[in-house]
Amino acid sequence: MIQFQSVHKAYRVAGREIPALQPTTLQIGSGQVFGIIGHSGAGKSTLLRLINRLEEPSGGRIEIDGVDVTALDATGLRRFRQQVGMIFQHFNLLSSKTVADNIAMPLRLAGELSRAEIDARVAELLGRVGLQDHANKYPAQLSGGQKQRVGIARALSTRPKILLCDEATSALDPQTTTAVLQLLAEINRELGLTIVLITHEMDVIRRVCDRVAVMDAGVIVEEGPVAEVFLHPQHPTTRRFVLESEHVDEDEQRDDFAHVSGRILRLTFQGEATYAPLLGTVARETGVDYSILAGRIDRIKDTPYGQLTLALTGGDIDAALARFGAADVHLEVLR
């Protein structure tokens, strides 16, 4: 659905070219929820806004659904943008307009539907985002979560193929964030929209995305399926995001493990293997004793996963490692 071919972007500041995005090649499949994560200044907002040309690329080629959008003139760009909805961090609602009027605005600007058709579409969207009783309220009368739902409804009004989410949950509390992410997942599942979202929170990526790109200093340093990137991070930036999401200090953890005797390993389970009684079976078969030093069991989107850090002592440790390696788990020997 979305292809970047050596796309780059630089800003001219005080006569100097400041690069925001280094030459980037990227593919986002149709119907995917694709996350882009990075700290402030990493270039993720620039990349997102290049998709609908809110930012103009300095070079390279951007194709959306087979169309070279970098070659579109003003008329073609306006028509193309009707296929791309956008949700903003701070809602960007018109305070003088009601909820219904905010949602209807893109349809009125397009000028292709009658008043009755617009009213019917607005009512449909209000039902989808759960705001049927708020049509005549103004943004000042809504909570943050309700404002963002209005923003989502407005973004969907023209029946877009792509939905761009610019830090859509960073201004919300944790409970409201969960509700908004569930709504985005439902929209993706039911409408088949391609969703691209940027965030600085790994937990947002874990809950809703299929694939993720990690950015640092204008470069995509790691990209792949969320489970692979989240559970087996390769780049230091990715590793920091994962550890931050788990509130783990790697240096403190290393110091703690220095006082633990035995062989230390990390087991990663996915899917049904998460619930298999593997530890007890291996302990009985090989005579090893184990201590659980750290662990988590959760979900990546719809897939359960678990990670356990163990210390093994006694018995036949090599046989235990071989048994773990032969099971449906990922084994890392840490020490």
C-alpha positions as CSV (number, residue, x, y, z in Angstrom):
1,M,0.0,0.0,0.0
2,I,2.8,2.4,0.9
3,Q,6.3,2.4,-0.6
4,F,9.2,4.7,0.2
5,Q,12.1,4.6,-2.3
6,S,15.2,6.4,-1.1
7,V,13.0,9.2,0.4
8,H,14.7,11.9,2.4
9,K,13.9,15.2,4.0
10,A,16.0,18.2,5.1
11,Y,14.9,21.5,6.5
12,R,16.8,24.8,5.7
13,V,17.5,26.6,8.9
14,A,19.6,29.8,9.0
15,G,21.0,29.0,5.6
16,R,21.9,25.4,6.6
17,E,20.4,22.1,5.5
18,I,19.3,20.1,8.6
19,P,18.5,16.5,7.8
20,A,15.4,15.2,9.4
21,L,15.0,11.9,7.5
22,Q,18.0,10.1,5.9
23,P,17.3,8.2,2.6
24,T,14.7,5.6,3.5
25,T,13.3,2.6,1.7
26,L,10.2,1.1,3.4
27,Q,7.2,-1.0,2.5
28,I,3.9,-1.1,4.4
29,G,1.4,-3.8,3.4
30,S,-2.3,-3.3,2.7
31,G,-4.4,-3.8,5.8
32,Q,-1.4,-3.7,8.2
33,V,-1.2,-1.7,11.4
34,F,2.3,-0.3,11.1
35,G,4.0,1.4,14.1
36,I,6.9,3.8,14.0
37,I,8.6,4.4,17.3
38,G,11.3,6.8,18.2
39,H,12.3,9.5,20.8
40,S,11.7,13.2,20.1
41,G,13.6,14.3,17.1
42,A,14.1,10.8,15.6
43,G,12.2,11.8,12.4
44,K,9.1,9.7,12.9
45,S,6.6,12.7,12.5
46,T,8.4,13.8,9.4
47,L,8.1,10.3,7.9
48,L,4.4,10.1,8.7
49,R,3.7,13.5,7.2
50,L,5.5,12.7,4.0
51,I,2.9,10.0,3.3
52,N,0.2,12.6,2.6
53,R,2.6,15.3,1.7
54,L,2.0,17.6,4.6
55,E,5.7,17.6,4.4
56,E,7.3,17.7,0.9
57,P,10.2,15.3,0.4
58,S,13.6,16.6,-0.5
59,G,14.1,13.6,-2.8
60,G,13.0,10.1,-3.5
61,R,9.7,8.6,-4.6
62,I,6.6,7.8,-2.6
63,E,4.0,5.4,-4.0
64,I,0.6,4.9,-2.4
65,D,-1.5,2.1,-3.8
66,G,0.6,2.2,-7.0
67,V,0.3,5.9,-7.5
68,D,3.4,8.2,-7.4
69,V,2.1,10.8,-5.0
70,T,5.4,12.9,-5.3
71,A,4.3,13.6,-8.9
72,L,0.8,14.8,-8.1
73,D,-0.2,18.4,-8.9
74,A,-2.4,20.5,-6.5
75,T,-5.7,19.0,-7.9
76,G,-4.4,15.4,-7.8
77,L,-3.1,16.0,-4.3
78,R,-6.4,17.2,-3.0
79,R,-8.2,14.2,-4.5
80,F,-5.5,11.8,-3.1
81,R,-5.8,13.3,0.5
82,Q,-9.4,12.2,0.6
83,Q,-8.1,8.6,0.7
84,V,-5.9,9.4,3.7
85,G,-7.4,10.2,7.1
86,M,-5.3,11.7,9.8
87,I,-5.7,11.7,13.6
88,F,-3.7,14.3,15.6
89,Q,-2.1,14.3,19.0
90,H,-4.1,17.3,20.2
91,F,-7.3,16.5,18.4
92,N,-7.4,19.7,16.1
93,L,-11.2,20.1,16.4
94,L,-12.9,23.3,15.6
95,S,-14.1,24.7,18.9
96,S,-16.9,26.7,17.4
97,K,-18.4,23.7,15.6
98,T,-20.5,20.9,17.1
99,V,-19.3,17.3,17.2
100,A,-21.5,16.5,14.1
101,D,-20.2,19.5,12.2
102,N,-16.6,18.6,12.9
103,I,-17.1,15.2,11.5
104,A,-19.0,16.5,8.5
105,M,-16.4,19.1,7.6
106,P,-14.3,16.9,5.2
107,L,-17.5,15.8,3.5
108,R,-18.7,19.3,3.0
109,L,-15.3,20.4,1.7
110,A,-15.3,17.5,-0.8
111,G,-18.7,18.7,-2.1
112,E,-19.7,15.3,-3.4
113,L,-22.7,14.4,-1.1
114,S,-26.0,15.9,-0.4
115,R,-26.9,17.3,3.0
116,A,-29.0,14.2,3.7
117,E,-26.2,11.8,2.7
118,I,-23.7,13.8,4.9
119,D,-26.1,13.6,7.9
120,A,-26.5,9.8,7.4
121,R,-22.7,9.3,7.2
122,V,-22.2,11.4,10.3
123,A,-24.8,9.4,12.3
124,E,-23.1,6.2,11.1
125,L,-19.7,7.4,12.3
126,L,-21.0,8.6,15.6
127,G,-22.4,5.1,16.2
128,R,-19.0,3.5,15.3
129,V,-17.1,5.6,17.8
130,G,-19.8,5.4,20.5
131,L,-20.8,9.1,20.6
132,Q,-24.4,8.8,19.4
133,D,-25.6,11.1,22.2
134,H,-23.0,13.8,21.7
135,A,-23.7,15.0,18.2
136,N,-24.8,18.5,19.3
137,K,-22.1,19.1,21.9
138,Y,-19.1,21.3,21.4
139,P,-15.5,20.1,21.9
140,A,-15.2,22.1,25.2
141,Q,-17.9,19.9,26.6
142,L,-16.0,16.6,25.9
143,S,-13.3,14.6,27.7
144,G,-10.0,14.0,26.0
145,G,-11.0,10.5,25.0
146,Q,-14.2,11.7,23.5
147,K,-12.4,14.4,21.6
148,Q,-10.1,11.8,20.1
149,R,-13.1,9.7,19.1
150,V,-14.5,12.7,17.3
151,G,-11.1,13.0,15.6
152,I,-11.2,9.4,14.6
153,A,-14.7,9.7,13.2
154,R,-13.7,12.8,11.2
155,A,-10.7,11.0,9.8
156,L,-12.9,8.1,8.6
157,S,-15.6,10.4,7.1
158,T,-14.3,10.2,3.5
159,R,-13.9,6.4,3.6
160,P,-10.1,6.5,3.4
161,K,-7.8,3.6,2.5
162,I,-5.1,4.8,5.0
163,L,-5.3,6.2,8.5
164,L,-2.4,8.1,9.9
165,C,-2.1,8.5,13.7
166,D,0.2,11.2,14.9
167,E,0.8,10.4,18.6
168,A,-2.9,9.7,18.9
169,T,-2.8,8.5,22.5
170,S,0.0,10.5,24.1
171,A,-2.4,13.2,25.5
172,L,-4.6,10.6,27.1
173,D,-4.7,8.7,30.4
174,P,-3.8,5.0,30.5
175,Q,-7.5,3.8,30.6
176,T,-8.6,6.1,27.8
177,T,-5.5,5.1,25.8
178,T,-6.6,1.4,26.0
179,A,-10.1,2.2,24.8
180,V,-8.8,4.3,21.8
181,L,-6.3,1.5,20.8
182,Q,-9.1,-1.0,21.0
183,L,-11.2,1.2,18.7
184,L,-8.3,1.5,16.2
185,A,-7.9,-2.3,16.3
186,E,-11.6,-2.8,15.5
187,I,-11.5,-0.3,12.7
188,N,-8.5,-2.1,11.2
189,R,-10.2,-5.5,11.5
190,E,-13.6,-4.5,10.3
191,L,-12.8,-2.0,7.6
192,G,-9.4,-3.4,6.4
193,L,-7.7,0.0,6.6
194,T,-4.0,0.4,6.5
195,I,-3.0,2.2,9.7
196,V,0.3,3.9,10.3
197,L,0.9,5.3,13.8
198,I,3.8,7.0,15.5
199,T,4.5,6.8,19.2
200,H,7.3,6.9,21.7
201,E,5.6,4.2,23.8
202,M,6.5,0.5,23.2
203,D,3.3,-0.6,24.9
204,V,1.2,1.1,22.2
205,I,3.2,-0.8,19.6
206,R,2.8,-4.1,21.5
207,R,-1.0,-3.8,21.9
208,V,-2.1,-2.9,18.4
209,C,0.6,-3.1,15.7
210,D,1.5,-5.9,13.2
211,R,5.0,-4.5,12.3
212,V,7.2,-1.8,13.7
213,A,10.0,0.4,12.5
214,V,12.4,1.9,15.2
215,M,13.9,5.3,14.3
216,D,16.9,7.1,15.6
217,A,18.4,10.3,14.2
218,G,16.4,10.1,11.0
219,V,17.3,6.4,10.3
220,I,15.2,3.3,10.6
221,V,17.6,1.2,12.7
222,E,15.3,-1.9,13.0
223,E,12.1,-3.1,11.3
224,G,10.1,-6.2,11.4
225,P,7.1,-8.1,13.0
226,V,6.3,-6.7,16.4
227,A,6.8,-10.0,18.2
228,E,10.3,-10.4,16.8
229,V,11.4,-6.9,17.4
230,F,9.8,-6.7,20.9
231,L,11.1,-10.1,22.2
232,H,14.5,-10.1,20.4
233,P,15.6,-6.5,20.0
234,Q,18.9,-6.2,18.0
235,H,19.7,-2.5,18.0
236,P,20.6,-0.6,21.2
237,T,17.8,1.9,20.6
238,T,15.2,-0.8,20.3
239,R,16.6,-2.5,23.4
240,R,16.2,0.7,25.4
241,F,12.6,1.1,24.4
242,V,11.8,-2.5,25.4
243,L,13.5,-2.1,28.8
244,E,11.8,1.3,29.4
245,S,8.4,-0.3,28.7
246,E,9.2,-3.0,31.4
247,H,10.7,-0.5,33.8
248,V,13.9,-2.5,33.9
249,D,17.4,-1.0,34.5
250,E,19.8,-3.3,32.7
251,D,22.8,-2.3,34.7
252,E,21.0,-2.9,38.0
253,Q,19.8,-6.3,36.7
254,R,23.3,-7.3,35.7
255,D,24.6,-6.4,39.2
256,D,21.8,-8.4,40.8
257,F,22.5,-11.5,38.6
258,A,26.3,-11.3,39.5
259,H,25.5,-12.7,42.9
260,V,23.4,-15.6,41.6
261,S,25.0,-18.9,41.2
262,G,24.5,-21.4,38.3
263,R,23.8,-21.0,34.6
264,I,21.6,-18.1,33.7
265,L,19.3,-18.2,30.6
266,R,16.3,-16.5,29.1
267,L,13.4,-18.5,27.7
268,T,10.9,-16.9,25.3
269,F,7.5,-18.6,24.7
270,Q,4.9,-17.6,22.1
271,G,1.4,-18.9,21.4
272,E,0.3,-22.1,23.0
273,A,3.8,-22.8,24.2
274,T,3.3,-20.0,26.7
275,Y,1.0,-22.2,28.8
276,A,3.0,-25.5,28.5
277,P,4.4,-27.0,31.8
278,L,7.9,-27.0,30.4
279,L,9.9,-26.0,33.5
280,G,8.6,-28.8,35.7
281,T,9.0,-31.4,33.0
282,V,12.7,-30.4,32.3
283,A,13.4,-30.3,36.1
284,R,12.1,-33.8,36.6
285,E,13.9,-35.2,33.5
286,T,17.3,-33.7,34.2
287,G,17.3,-33.2,38.0
288,V,18.1,-29.5,37.7
289,D,16.9,-26.9,40.2
290,Y,15.8,-23.5,38.9
291,S,15.2,-20.0,40.3
292,I,13.0,-17.5,38.4
293,L,15.0,-14.2,38.4
294,A,12.6,-12.2,36.2
295,G,9.5,-12.9,34.1
296,R,6.4,-11.7,32.3
297,I,3.4,-13.2,30.6
298,D,1.3,-10.9,28.4
299,R,0.1,-10.5,24.8
300,I,1.5,-8.9,21.7
301,K,-1.7,-7.9,19.9
302,D,-3.7,-11.2,19.9
303,T,-0.7,-13.5,20.6
304,P,0.2,-14.6,24.1
305,Y,3.9,-14.6,25.0
306,G,6.1,-15.2,28.0
307,Q,9.7,-14.5,28.9
308,L,11.5,-16.0,31.9
309,T,15.0,-15.5,33.1
310,L,16.2,-18.5,35.1
311,A,19.2,-19.6,37.1
312,L,19.9,-23.4,36.8
313,T,21.8,-25.3,39.4
314,G,22.5,-29.0,40.1
315,G,21.5,-32.0,37.9
316,D,22.5,-32.2,34.3
317,I,22.5,-28.6,33.1
318,D,23.7,-29.4,29.6
319,A,20.8,-31.9,29.2
320,A,18.4,-29.2,30.4
321,L,19.7,-26.7,27.9
322,A,19.3,-29.3,25.1
323,R,15.8,-30.1,26.2
324,F,14.9,-26.4,26.2
325,G,16.5,-26.0,22.8
326,A,14.4,-28.8,21.4
327,A,11.1,-27.4,22.7
328,D,9.0,-24.8,21.0
329,V,10.8,-21.9,22.8
330,H,13.6,-19.5,22.1
331,L,16.7,-20.0,24.3
332,E,19.3,-17.5,25.2
333,V,22.2,-18.4,27.5
334,L,23.1,-15.2,29.4
335,R,25.9,-16.6,31.5
